[in-house]
Each structure stands twice: as C-alpha cells, then as structure tokens.
C-alpha cells in the first residue's frame, strides 16, 4: 500500500456515511457518500415506482455531497421544479447529518413514459430549473444558486452549477440501485465528487488569471488543461455505477482503487441519518397563524384538521376548537 495512502482500509460502517479525501499530488479533494438504510427508508416510505425512486435517490446523494461541505449547522436544500413527469423534488440536508426528501410526479404520465421507453432520470425531469439553497438561520442571509434544467440529468446540472456559480473545476458521479437479498429488495445510493483546488501559486494563477490580464501574445492555461486535473478527471471517470452502490465495497477501498498510484488521504467520515424536522408543536404553531375561517375550511369529515407531512408521511390530527380564543 502506498505510504501516502492513509486509512485506505477501514472498519467504519459502509453505509450512511460521507467520507472526505484529498489527493495531494493532483491538488484535488472531494467526498464519497454511501447510502443504505437512510435512502431505503425515504424511498420505501413513499413507495415510489422504480424510475422515480432512482431519481430521488440521485437527488439525495447529490444533496448530501454538497451539503456536507457546510462548516456550520445550517440547512442545504436541493429543489427541482420542472414540466416533466417528476415535476418537483425537494431534498433537505440539515448539517451535519440529517436528510429528508420527497418527490411529486404524475403517475399516468409515468406509465406512458415507461411504455415508450422514455423514463431515464433526465427524461423524467424534463425542463425547468434546479435550485440550490444555503440557509444559515434567521440572522443570516440565504444564498441560492439556480441552474436551468433543459433535458440533462442531475450530474450534468451539478457540473453546470459549479462552472457558473462556484467556478471550481468539479466532477460528480451518482448511482442508485436496488439490492436484492433473501429479505427482499432495498434501495442504495452513492455519489463521488472530486474538485480541483490547487494550492501552488503557479496553478492558482492559472485558475484566477483572466485572459484580459495576460500580456499581449501570452497564452493563458485554463484549469481544464492542467495535467493534474486532467489526470484526476480521467481516474474519476473510471468509477463504475456498481462500485458506488456495492454494499461490500467501502468508500476507503473505492478511493484506494481509484487513486492509490498517486496516494489518497482519507479522513474521518460523518454519519448520515434519515430524519424529518416536522413536529406537532411546529404544526400547531403554523395552524394558529391561519385565520379562523381558513382553519374551518381545513376541517375534514371527522370534524378534525388532518395534516400529513410530505417528507415523512406522518399524519397528525387536531381539534379546531383548540385554536379558537378562549
């Protein structure tokens, strides 16, 4: 094992974990996410058809890859709004470790798309936009980046986001699969993100120097032409979908396979759990803000107000009289 490779083999759990790493000779760093029970609970709870489940699984892996970079306890959200069969996906990541997700789709249109062989993740998304939002709390301003969705999948949308908003050379890989066992089938998802973040002065100049600042006749090298980044991209491109979701392959071993010749340093992972932030107290607070007439319109046939959380599907019922002034 290359002496520059640390913790290439680990006894960490394989699932529901984000693992950061750095490949110093290539001035690249990134994260691997492997999701098992967490994404399976999300998808099984909603009983999504397989094509929709795969798309939601991709969105969940992408959200965790991006949101786990937050250095504070805030919220990172990925949301799609499109004209496609799956017209909305929302994934919330509460740093450092909580994720929840749901999708809205047209069941009839999905059947037609499957019959026509047009049910790939990109085809189901259609056209619209992908919004990435960082919420640092009530006392801080929110940041939002928006990427148009024009028939591309989430991987390419992520690449477009980094090219336009962050201007950081980035490659993202996502994969989702069903794992069949004697106990039935369970969903798994995985993702890999590698970014070129040079530390050397020469390479920083290549990244930051605008062509207009260069001496006349000089050629400015772009990050995409840097040999180190070219090699990092080539190595990352060799990863197979099944490697990202293999329950027997740890993130550490995967990274060692990809970068052992250059030396990869793997850092302590962060666990991820599927958890919703909804609660009876929050819903009661929300209901109290509605005018009495509007609350009356919410009352069902049983004389109670029923609220079902879109994320976790928890159904709660309330007596409308509890919200009337005494």
C-alpha positions in Angstrom: 0.0 0.0 0.0 1.3 3.4 -0.9 2.7 5.1 2.2 0.9 8.3 1.2 -2.4 6.5 1.4 -3.9 6.7 4.9 -6.9 4.7 6.1 -7.4 3.1 2.7 -8.9 0.1 4.5 -11.2 1.0 7.4 -13.6 -0.7 9.9 -16.0 2.2 9.5 -19.6 1.2 8.6 -20.1 1.1 4.9 -23.5 2.7 4.8 -25.0 6.2 5.5 -21.6 7.8 5.6 -19.8 10.8 3.9 -16.1 10.4 3.7 -13.8 13.3 2.7 -10.5 12.7 1.0 -7.6 14.6 -0.7 -5.2 13.5 -3.5 -2.4 16.0 -2.8 -0.2 15.2 -5.9 -3.2 16.1 -8.1 -4.3 19.0 -5.9 -7.7 17.5 -5.8 -10.1 16.8 -3.0 -13.7 15.6 -2.6 -16.2 13.4 -0.8 -17.8 10.0 -1.2 -21.3 9.3 0.1 -22.7 5.8 0.5 -26.4 5.5 1.5 -28.2 2.3 2.6 -30.9 2.3 5.2 -31.4 6.0 5.1 -32.3 6.3 1.5 -34.1 3.0 1.6 -36.5 4.4 4.3 -37.1 7.5 2.3 -38.0 5.6 -0.9 -39.8 2.7 0.7 -42.0 5.1 2.8 -43.4 6.8 -0.3 -43.5 3.5 -2.3 -42.2 5.4 -5.4 -42.1 3.5 -8.7 -38.6 2.4 -9.5 -37.8 5.2 -12.1 -38.9 7.9 -9.6 -37.1 6.2 -6.8 -33.8 6.2 -8.8 -34.2 9.9 -9.5 -35.0 10.8 -5.8 -32.0 8.6 -4.8 -29.7 10.6 -7.1 -31.0 13.9 -5.7 -30.5 12.7 -2.2 -26.9 11.6 -2.8 -26.1 14.9 -4.6 -27.6 17.0 -1.8 -25.5 15.2 0.8 -22.3 15.5 -1.3 -22.8 19.3 -1.5 -24.4 19.9 1.9 -21.9 18.0 3.9 -19.3 20.7 3.0 -21.1 23.2 5.3 -18.9 24.3 8.2 -21.9 25.4 10.3 -25.2 24.0 11.5 -27.5 25.2 8.7 -29.7 23.8 6.0 -28.8 22.9 2.5 -31.7 22.3 0.1 -31.8 21.0 -3.5 -35.1 21.5 -5.3 -36.3 20.9 -8.8 -39.3 22.5 -10.5 -40.0 21.3 -14.0 -42.6 20.4 -16.6 -41.5 16.7 -16.5 -43.2 13.6 -15.2 -41.5 14.3 -11.9 -42.3 17.9 -11.6 -40.8 18.5 -8.2 -38.1 17.0 -5.9 -37.1 18.5 -2.6 -34.2 17.3 -0.5 -33.2 18.9 2.7 -29.9 18.3 4.4 -29.6 19.7 8.0 -25.9 19.9 8.7 -24.1 17.9 9.9 -26.1 14.7 9.4 -29.9 14.8 8.8 -31.6 14.3 5.5 -35.2 14.1 4.2 -36.7 14.0 0.7 -39.8 13.7 -1.3 -41.0 14.0 -4.9 -44.2 14.8 -6.8 -44.9 13.0 -10.0 -47.7 12.2 -12.5 -48.5 8.5 -12.3 -50.4 8.3 -15.6 -47.6 10.2 -17.4 -45.0 7.9 -15.8 -46.8 4.8 -17.2 -46.8 6.4 -20.6 -43.1 7.3 -20.4 -42.2 3.7 -19.3 -44.2 2.2 -22.2 -42.4 4.5 -24.6 -39.0 3.7 -23.1 -38.5 7.3 -22.1 -38.2 7.0 -18.3 -34.5 7.8 -17.7 -33.8 10.3 -14.9 -33.1 13.1 -17.4 -36.3 12.4 -19.3 -38.4 12.3 -16.2 -37.1 15.7 -15.1 -37.9 17.5 -18.3 -37.3 21.2 -18.5 -37.3 23.8 -15.6 -34.7 24.6 -13.0 -32.6 23.2 -10.2 -32.3 25.5 -7.1 -29.6 25.0 -4.5 -30.2 27.0 -1.3 -28.0 27.5 1.7 -29.9 28.7 4.8 -27.7 29.7 7.7 -30.6 30.6 10.0 -32.8 33.6 10.8 -29.9 36.1 11.5 -28.0 35.3 8.2 -28.8 35.9 4.6 -29.7 33.0 2.4 -27.7 32.0 -0.7 -29.4 30.4 -3.7 -27.9 29.2 -7.0 -30.2 28.3 -9.9 -29.3 26.1 -12.8 -31.7 25.6 -15.8 -32.8 22.0 -16.5 -33.0 21.5 -20.2 -33.1 17.8 -20.6 -29.9 17.0 -18.8 -29.6 14.8 -15.7 -28.6 15.8 -12.2 -24.9 15.0 -12.7 -24.6 17.4 -15.6 -26.7 20.0 -13.8 -24.3 19.8 -10.9 -21.3 20.4 -13.3 -23.1 23.4 -14.7 -23.7 24.8 -11.3 -20.0 24.6 -10.4 -19.0 26.1 -13.7 -21.3 29.0 -13.4 -21.7 29.8 -9.7 -18.6 28.4 -7.9 -16.2 28.4 -10.9 -14.5 25.4 -9.3 -13.5 22.5 -11.7 -15.7 19.7 -10.4 -16.7 16.2 -11.5 -19.7 14.4 -9.9 -20.8 10.8 -10.2 -24.2 9.5 -8.9 -25.6 6.0 -8.8 -28.7 4.3 -7.4 -29.6 0.6 -7.4 -31.9 -2.0 -5.8 -30.0 -4.5 -3.7 -31.8 -7.9 -3.8 -31.4 -10.1 -0.7 -33.2 -13.0 0.9 -35.1 -10.5 2.9 -36.3 -8.6 -0.1 -35.1 -5.6 -2.0 -33.6 -2.5 -0.6 -32.5 0.7 -2.3 -29.0 2.0 -2.2 -27.4 5.2 -3.5 -23.9 6.5 -3.8 -22.0 9.6 -5.1 -18.5 10.8 -5.7 -17.4 14.4 -6.0 -13.9 15.5 -7.0 -12.8 19.1 -7.1 -9.6 20.8 -8.4 -8.4 23.1 -5.6 -4.8 24.0 -6.3 -2.6 25.3 -3.5 0.5 26.1 -5.6 1.0 29.7 -6.7 1.5 28.8 -10.3 -1.7 26.8 -10.5 -3.7 29.4 -8.6 -2.6 31.9 -11.3 -3.8 29.6 -14.0 -7.2 29.4 -12.3 -7.6 33.0 -11.4 -5.9 34.9 -14.3 -8.4 36.4 -16.7 -7.3 36.4 -20.4 -7.6 40.2 -20.4 -4.9 40.4 -17.7 -2.4 38.5 -19.7 0.5 40.1 -21.5 -0.2 40.5 -25.2 0.6 37.3 -27.1 0.7 35.2 -24.0 -1.3 32.0 -23.7 -3.3 31.6 -20.5 -3.7 28.0 -19.4 -7.2 27.1 -18.1 -7.7 24.6 -15.2 -9.2 22.1 -17.7 -5.7 22.0 -19.4 -3.8 21.4 -16.2 -2.2 17.9 -16.3 -3.0 17.2 -12.6 -6.7 18.0 -13.1 -6.8 16.1 -16.4 -5.4 13.0 -14.6 -7.9 13.4 -11.7 -10.8 13.6 -14.1 -9.6 10.5 -16.0 -9.2 8.5 -12.8 -12.6 9.6 -11.6 -14.3 8.7 -14.9 -13.2 5.1 -14.4 -15.6 4.5 -11.4 -18.5 2.2 -12.3 -22.0 2.7 -11.0 -21.9 -0.6 -9.2 -18.8 0.4 -7.3 -20.7 3.4 -5.8 -23.5 1.2 -4.5 -21.8 -2.1 -3.7 -22.6 -2.9 -0.1 -19.4 -4.9 0.2 -17.1 -2.1 -1.0 -16.2 0.6 1.5 -15.6 4.2 0.5 -12.0 3.8 1.6 -11.4 0.8 -0.7 -13.1 2.5 -3.6 -10.8 5.6 -3.2 -7.8 3.4 -2.9 -8.7 1.7 -6.2 -9.0 5.0 -7.9 -6.1 7.0 -6.6 -3.6 4.6 -4.9 -0.9 5.3 -7.5 -1.0 8.9 -6.6 -1.7 8.5 -2.9 -5.1 9.4 -1.4 -5.6 10.6 2.2 -9.0 9.6 3.6 -10.3 11.5 6.6 -12.8 10.6 9.3 -16.3 10.1 7.9 -19.6 11.7 9.0 -22.6 9.6 9.6 -25.9 10.5 7.9 -29.4 9.7 9.2 -32.8 10.0 7.6 -34.8 12.3 9.9 -37.7 14.8 9.5 -37.9 18.1 11.3 -41.7 18.1 11.5 -43.4 18.0 14.9 -46.8 18.6 16.5 -45.6 21.8 18.1 -44.4 23.3 14.8 -47.7 22.3 13.1 -49.8 23.8 15.9 -47.8 27.0 15.6 -48.4 27.1 11.9 -52.2 26.5 12.3 -52.5 29.3 14.8 -51.3 31.7 12.2 -54.2 31.0 9.9 -57.4 33.0 10.3 -60.3 31.1 11.9 -62.2 30.9 8.6 -59.3 29.3 6.8 -58.9 26.8 9.6 -62.6 26.0 9.4 -62.0 25.1 5.7 -59.4 22.6 6.7 -61.7 20.5 8.9 -62.4 17.1 7.5 -65.5 14.9 7.7 -64.4 13.6 11.1 -64.5 17.2 12.4 -60.8 17.4 12.8 -57.9 19.1 10.9 -55.7 16.5 9.4 -52.1 17.3 8.4 -49.7 14.8 6.6 -46.0 15.7 6.3 -44.9 15.4 2.7 -41.5 14.3 3.8 -42.1 11.6 6.4 -45.8 10.9 5.7 -46.6 11.2 9.4 -50.3 12.0 9.7 -51.5 14.2 12.7 -55.0 15.4 13.6 -56.0 18.4 15.6 -59.2 19.6 17.2 -60.1 23.0 15.6 -61.5 24.2 18.9 -58.1 24.1 20.4 -57.0 27.1 18.2 -60.0 29.3 19.0 -59.6 32.1 21.6 -60.9 31.3 25.0 
